[in-house]
Amino acid sequence: PARPDIVYSAIFNVPELPEKFDMSMTYYNYFNIVFDIHHVPGARYNQFVPQLMLGDALANSSGPPHYRPQWLKLNKWHIGAQYFMEFNEAGIDAPPWRPAAATGPLVSVEPGELVSTSFELSPDGERWTLRMAVVGAESPSRESVVTAPQPFLGLLNTTRSWKDYNETMVGACWENANMKNRSSFPPGWNFKFTGAAAEPGAWWRNWTSSQPHCTWEPHVNISSAVSADGRIQVSDWKIFF
């Protein structure tokens, strides 16, 4: 559900840099929620996706009013809150698709640090806050925040209010592109998800994983548990070689 009384959050580690890395590669490691289940006319992607990033990455935006995505070349790990979307400006379900992104400040992070991601809907149901931060850091300079007062930031005229969205889907991804071999991967990742609701619910589902099925893919362990009162789900996802 997408409700003010449910908070979705995750904590994961910043891994060591890959042994072999160059700017032809792109790394997006993230916890995200998506709203594509609502099939809004003209909408293709509607994704809250704060990310840990490295390489040739979509990591910035022109900001209002057009929110044009911008790619940066990152030679060390950075985190940044991000709302990414694609849509047809005429509100029809056909190309051309126009990408847009709202991004928070980029924050440089170091291997071994823990970073958190959270998504919270305002009490009136009208505004989402996307937050990514270094765990334990007291300085606001180590936090990245994006607020979304409207779906598609008002760029798509077939949808105007988050009150029209009562469901979302949560997930996480190690989205690494142009890997050459095993040495192009980070050595591993430890991820913990927490979903917390004010009231018990039957909406929690066990987490599962899918893999690329290449000869040098990493191993995966994943587990899920729901509290006895049905209010909290915790899932652990470990990637290792």
N, C-alpha and C positions, 0 to 999 in steps of 0.2 A: 504493500500500500504506500501511497504518497500522502502522508499526513503530518501535521505539526507535532504530534505526540510520538512520532517514531524518528529516531536518529540512526543513520547508517554511518559507520566509521570503520577505519582500518589503520593498522600500524605495520610498517615493514622496514627492513634494514636497507641501507645503502650498501651495495656490494662493492668489492674491489673492481677496479677497471679491468676490462678484458685484457688478456695477455697480448693479443694482436687486434689492433683497432686503427681504423682510418676513417676519413670523412665521407667515404662512400656508404658507411653504415649508419643506421638509425636505431636508437633504443628508446622505447616508451614502456616504462613499467608503471602500472597504475591500478587503482581501485576506482571503479566508475559506476554511475547509474544512468540508465537510458530510458527514454519515454516513447520509443518507436512503436510500442504496442498499441498506441492510440490512433495510429494511421490518420493523422491530420492531413487534409488535402494540401498537396504541394510540398509536404515534408518528406525528407529522405533520412536524415540523421538528426537526433536531438539528444545530445550526450553531454553529461557533466563528467569531465575527465581530467582532474588534476593529475600531474604526471611527474615521475622521475625521468629525466631526459639526458641523452648523450648523443653526439654526432650531429648529422644534418637533420634538425628537428623543427617541427612547427611549434614554436615556443614564444611567439609574440603576436601582436595584433595592432592594426592601425587605430583601434579604438573607435568611439562613436564619431560619425553616425553610421559608417559603413562596416566596421569590424572586419577589415580585410586580413586574412591570415598572413603571417610573416614567418619565414624560416630563418633559423640561426644555426651557425656552426659552433657546437659546444664541445670543447676538448676535455671537459671534466663534468662530473655529475651536477645537475641543477634540478630543482623542483619548481613547479609553478602551477597555480590553480588555472583551470581552463574550462570554458563552456564552448564546445564545438558543435557546429550544425551545418547541414546542407539542405537546400530547399530550392524550389522553383519560384521565382519572384512573382509569377502570374498566378500562383496557387493551384497549379495543375500537376498531376502525377506523371510527369514526363520531363526529359531533359529540355533545356540545359539546367544543370544543378549548380547552384551558387554556394560556395563554402563561405562560412563566416566563423569568427572566433572572438570571444572575450577572454583576455588573459590577465592574470595577476602578475605582480612583480616576480622576476626570476630570482631565485635564492641559490647560491652556491652551497653544495653540501659535500661532506667527506665520507669515504668508506668507513663503515662501522657505526655511523650515526643512525638513529631511528627517526622516521618521518611519519606523521599522521595525516590522514585525510578524513574529512567529515562533510556531511550534507545535512542541512537543517532547513526546514520550511517554517516561515514565520507564523505566529499564532493566528493571523488572519488569513493564512493560506495564499498569500499574494506574492511572496518573495522567497527565493531560495538563496542560501549562503553556502558557497563552496570554499572550503578552507583546507590548506595544506601547510604544514609547519614542521620544524625540527622539534622533536620531543625533548622537553626539559629546557628549551631555550627561552630566556626571559625577554630578549630583545624583539620588538615588532619587526625588525629588519630580517628576521629569520622565519617570517610567516608570509604566505601568499593567499590573497582572498579575492574572490569574484562574487558579486551579487547579481542575481538575475531577476529583475522586477517583472519581466514578462517572458512567455515562451518565445524563443527565437529573437529575443531582445526587441520585439516590436517590428522586426523586418518582414515577417510573413503575416499578411492580413487575414488569413483564414483562422487564426488563433490569437486570443488576446489575454487570457487569464490562466494562471496555474490552477485555478479552481476547477478547470475543465479536465485536469489530469489527476485521476485518483489511483493510478497504478504506476509502478516503475519496476525495472528489473536491475538487480545488482550483480556485479561480477568483477573479476580482476584479470589482468593480462600481463604477460611478459612478451611484449610485441617488439621483436627485434628483427630488423630487415637487413638484407645483404650480408648475412653471416658467411664467412668463407669455410670455416670448419669449427671444431669444438673450441679451439683457442680464441675464437671470436666472441664466445659467450662470456658473460660474467660468471664467476665460479659458483654462484648459488643465490637463493632468495628465500627469506622467511617472512611470511605474510600472515597476519591475524585480522580477521573480520569480526566486528561486533554489531549486531542489530539490536536496538533496545527500544521497547514500546512501553507505553504507560499502562496498557492493558494486555491480557493474554490474547493470542491470536493463532489461527490455524494456517497462517500464510508462509511459515518458514519451510524451506525446502533444503534437503541435503545438497551440499556443494559437490560438484563433479568437475573433472578436468578433461580437456582434449589436448592432443599433442600433434606436432607436425609430421611425425613418422619419417624422420630422416635418420641415417645411420648413427649420427652423433648427437641425437637429442638427449636432453637431461632426463633424470628420473624425477618422479613426482610422488609425494605423499600428501593426501588431503583428508581431513576429517571435519565433522560437524556435530554440534550438540546443542540442544535446546534446554533451557532451564526448566525445573520442575513446575514452575508457575506459568510457563508458556510465554513469558515476556521477552526473553533474551535468547538470541542465538549467537554462538561463537564458532568460528570456523578457522582452522589452521591449514595453511598450504605451504609446503616446503618443496623447493626445487634444488636439485643437487646432482652432481656427477659421480 
